Each structure stands twice: as structure tokens, then as C-alpha cells.
Amino acid sequence: MSKIYQISQVAKLSGFSIATLRYYEKLGLLKPARDRNNYRIFSDNDLRWIGFIKRAKATGLSLNKIIDYAKLREQGNQTIKERMAILDEQEQLLLDNQREIQDHIDFLKGKRNYYRQVLNQISEA
């Protein structure tokens, strides 16, 4: 049986504020059920989806792309290729960033090595 969570619990578990969760609902990213008092209730599946949203945001995926992904997800398995394309595109951006960062690290290492050589020459003189 799936556990039921109130929005305050989901906020604590996810790290998103209540306002953010409500905003995501307004955007159509979240579709929590409602109890008889019309309070939002979230399931374990909702929490997993919120975890995906959080992780996708951490990769730099834009909210618009996450919304596109969510719309495709709602359409079912026939959209898997389109969803994979969104993920592939973001992965490529991250790989490009990784290469750029590695170039910066290599530059700094090279400069430090140069200074070590200069210091060694000075100490030998």
C-alpha cells in the first residue's frame, strides 16, 4: 500500500518549498490527488516524480524542458524516444561543460607547474 503525504511532508522530504510545489502544480508538473477536505495528498509515485524534477533541475534542465518531458510522460510509452532525446540533449550539454571545466583545470595545473619550475630555478641559483 502506498503511503500518503501532505504537502508539508513533501516539502520537507523533497527540499522544495510549499510555494514551489504549488507553483509546479499550477504549471501542470504535479497533479496531486485531493482528500475529502480538498487538501493535496501525494503518493510515493508523486515523490519519485518530484525527485526526478529535482534531479533534472540539478542537471540544468530548464523548467520548460521539464514541462515538455512531463507532457510526453503523460502520453505513455510511445513517447520514450522523445523523452530520451531531451535527456540526450541535456547530457551532451553537461559533457560539453565538463570538457570546458577540464580545460580550465588543465590551464591552472599548467600555470602552477610553470611557477614550480620558476621557483626551483630560483632556489637552485
Secondary structure, DSSP 8 states (H G I E B T S, - for coil): ----B-HHHHHHHHS--HHHHHHHHHHTS---EE-TT--EEB-HHHHHHHHHHHHHHHTT--HHHHHHHHHHHHT-GGGHHHHHHHHHHHHHHHHHHHHHHHHHHHHHHHHHHHHHHHHHHHHH-
